[in-house]
Amino acid sequence: MSLLDFLSMGGYGAYVWSAYALMVAVLAWNVAAPLVCLRRRRRP
């Protein structure tokens, strides 16, 4: 099994990797949004 075979995931690679990217983006948003809100509230 080569790296290219792994990344293509049997033809479903575009779906799988885009789903992982979307998941990471949502998790990052769930961390960043409250931090930004907290920083805005702490400013006088």
C-alpha positions in Angstrom: 0.0 0.0 0.0 1.5 3.3 -1.0 0.8 6.8 0.4 -1.2 7.7 -2.7 -3.4 4.6 -2.3 -4.0 5.7 1.4 -4.8 9.2 0.5 -7.3 8.2 -2.3 -9.1 5.9 0.1 -10.4 3.6 -2.6 -11.9 6.5 -4.6 -13.6 8.1 -1.6 -10.6 10.3 -0.5 -12.1 13.6 -1.6 -15.2 13.0 0.6 -13.2 11.6 3.6 -10.5 14.3 3.6 -13.1 17.1 3.1 -15.1 15.7 6.1 -12.0 15.7 8.2 -11.2 19.3 7.2 -14.8 20.4 8.0 -14.5 18.7 11.4 -11.3 20.5 12.2 -12.8 23.8 11.1 -15.8 23.4 13.3 -13.7 22.3 16.3 -11.5 25.4 15.8 -14.5 27.6 15.6 -15.9 26.1 18.9 -12.6 27.0 20.6 -12.0 30.4 19.1 -15.5 31.9 19.3 -15.8 31.8 23.1 -12.3 33.1 23.5 -13.0 36.1 21.2 -16.2 36.8 23.1 -14.4 36.6 26.4 -11.7 39.0 25.3 -14.4 41.5 24.0 -16.2 41.4 27.4 -13.0 42.1 29.4 -12.2 45.3 27.5 -13.4 48.4 29.3 
